[in-house]
Amino acid sequence: MASVSRRKPSLADRHILVSCLSILAGVVIWQGIATQVSGLVLPSPAEVVMKLGNAAFLARLLPAFGNFLFSLGVGFAISLAIAIPVGTILGRSSVLSRMFEPTITAIYAIPPVAFVPFLVVWFGLFFEARVALVVLMTVFDMLIVIIAGARDVRASLVDVGRSFGASRLERFRLIVFPALLPFLFAALRVGIARAINGMITAELFFAAVNLGKLIKRAGQNFDTATVFLIVVSVSILGLVCQSILTRLERRLLHWNIKR
């Protein structure tokens, strides 16, 4: 009888297994701590999950989460539209870099929350202000990474392209952009985490709507299970986004992934 060969688990399968085990260990530790303290201080995982069985609560949670995602997506898209071209131009031009990088660094050093009073005056308390805060908390992190990536492209490679008669656009498309891609994915991973962070901050600092409204109302009612459910949901969102970006990077940049 011919032996049936078993497929060896791939690197991606091993990463998924380790990630699942890590999450399981976190839930077990959470459960262990929750059994030692009051449910008011730390609800158990079961109490948090049971909230999902409340139809009235879900009817409030799902629209709030949808609006949260929409504002997050708009803010992140604006940050990308700014950070990618500006970061690439500044990284490739030493003159522009010397002109603008000190300003970018100075603004980056200011906590974005310090701009909240200005954002209220400029944009109000609702959608526009939340999007603006997400942009502020995201765009500078991504800019710094992309500037570093554009600057990291070896001049010798660009010179080779120039010697073969490649135009400026062709040199960017065939040399600069592929070399910049690993830094671009790094900027995306940093940016999406900062965007989620900024969106939660905006929900709590501006008008209490969407998830911010649910968190504040639950806090006033000492409903810590609801607060934890929203926090865990946002954490899962961040984990899913990072996983998608990691898988996409491994597929597109397999030549750059260390085995």
N, C-alpha and C positions, 0 to 999 in steps of 0.2 A: 504494500500500500504506500502510495507516495505521500511523503510528509507534507503537511500544509505549512507553508512559511508564514510566520506572523510578521505583520508590519511593525517596525520599530517606531515608538512614539517620536514624533517630530519635535523640534525645538519649541514650536508654537504650542504643541500639546503639553509639553512639560511646563511651560510658562503658565498656561491656563490652570493646570493642576496645582502648581505652587500658589497661584493667586487665590484659588478656591480654598485651599487649606489655610491660607493666611486669613481670609475672611471668616472661615469657620472658627479658627482660633480666637479671633477678635470677638465673635458672638459668644463663645463659651466663656471668655474672660468677663465680658459684659454681664452675662447671666450670673456668673459666680459673685461678682461685686453687688449686683442688684439684690441677691438673696440676703446680703448682710446689712442692707440699709433700707430705709423707708422708700416705698414706691413714689412718694412725693419728691424725694431727692433724686432717685434714679429708677425709673420704671424698667421692668424687665423687657427683653425682646418680645416675649409673648404679648405683653400689654400693649406694646407699640404696634405690633402686627394686627391685633384685634381691632384697632382703630379703623383699619381698612374695611372691616365688616359693617361699619356704620354708613348706611346709604346716604343719610343727610350730610354727614361730614364729607363723604366722597364728592357729593354734589357741589360742595364749596371748594374742596381741594383741587379737583381737576381743572376747572376754569382758571383758578388762581395760578396753578402751575403752568397752564398754557400761556397765560399773559406774561408770566415770569420768563418763559422760554422765548417768547416773541421779542420782548424788550432786550433780553440777553443777546439774541441773535442779531438784532439791529446794531446794538452797541459794538459787538465783536466784529461785525462786517465793516463798520466804519473804521474801527481800529486797524483792521487788515488793509483797507483801502488807503490809509495814511502811512502805516508803518512799512509796508513792503516797498513802494516806490521811493519814499523819502529815505528810508534806511539804506536802500541800494545806492541811491545817488550820493548820499553823504559818505558811504563807505568807499565808493569808487573815486571820490574827488577829495584830495587832500586839502584844497583851498576851502571848499564848502564845509568840510569836516571841522577845520580850525575855526570857521566862522560860527557855526551853529551848535557844535557838540557841547561847548561850555554852558550854553543856555539850556540845552536838553538835560544835561547833568544837574544843573541848578534846580530846574523844575521837578526833576525826578526825585530830588532829595526832600521835597515838600510832601508831607502826608496828604493824599488826595482828599481825605475828610476835611482838611483845612479849607478846601474850595467849596464846601457845601453851602455856606452863606451866599457866596457869589452865584452859585448855580441856582439857588432859590430866586435870587433877584433876576438873573438872566433868563431862566427857563421855567420858573414856577415850581410846583410841587409834584407834578405827575409824570407822564411818559417821557417828555423831552429831558427833564432833569435826571431821571434814572438812566436814560441812555447816555447822557453827557458824563455822568459819574463813572459808568462802565468804561467809556472811552478813556477818561483820565486815568483810571486804575489799570488800564491794559496797554495803551499805545506806547508808553515810554519803555516798559519792560521789553516789548517786542522790538521797538526801535533799536535799543542797545544791542540786542542779540543779532539783529539783521545787519546793523552797521559793522559789528565785529566779523560777521560772515563775509560780507562784501569786501572788507579789507583783507580777509585771509586768503582771497584768491591769488595764487602765485602770478606775479608779473611775467615770469618766463612763459607760462602757458598762453597768456594774452599775446605776448610777442610772437610766439609760434603761429598763432592764428593770423596775426597781422602780416607776418612774412609770407603766408600762403595766400594773401590777398583777400582775407575775410573782411567784410565791412564791419562797422561798429555794431550794427544790429546782429549780424551773424556771430560776432565774437561774444556778444552778450548771451545769445540764444544757445550757442554750442559750448561755451567755455564758462562764462561767469555764472549763468543761472544753474547749470548742473552742480557746480562747485558750491553754490549758495544753498542748495536744497537741504542738506543736513541741518544747517543753521535755521532755515525756514521752519522745519519741523520742530526744532527746539523752541523757536519763538511761538509756534502754535500751541505747544504743550504748556509753556509758561503763560501764554496769553489766555487760554481758555480757563485755566485755574484762577487767574486774576479776574477774569470777566465774571465768573460765578461769584467770587468773593465780592466784587464790586456791586453786583446785582443785589445780593443779600443786604449789603450795607445800604444801598439806595432804598430798598424796601423798608428798612427800619428807620432811616434818617428823614425821608421825605414823607409825603402823605401815606398813611397806613392803608395800603391796598394790597391785593394779591396775597402772597405768602407772608409779607410783613404784617398785614392785618390779622391773619390767622395766628401768627406767633404772638403778637401783642395781646390779642384776646385770650389765647390759651394761657399766657403768663399771668394775666389779671385773674383768671379763674383757677390758677395753680394746677393747670392741666399739663403736667410735664410730659405725659405720654404723647400728646399732640405736638408739642415742641420738638421732642426727640424724633417723631415720625417725619416732620418737615426737614429737620437737620439731616437725618439719615437719607431722605429722598434726594436732597441736594448733593450729599456725599456720593450717592450712587450715580447721579448725573455726571459728576466730575470723573468718577471712575470709568464710566462708559465712554465718555469723550476721550479720555486718555488712552483707553484700550483701542478705540477706533483709530486714533492717530498713530499708535504704535504699530498696529497691523498694517495700516496704509504705508507707513514708513518702511516696514520690512518688505512689503511687496514692491514698492517703487525704488527703494534704495538698498536692494539686497547686496549690491556691491560694496556698500559702506557699513554693513552690519557685521560686527565682530562675532564670530561663532564661539 
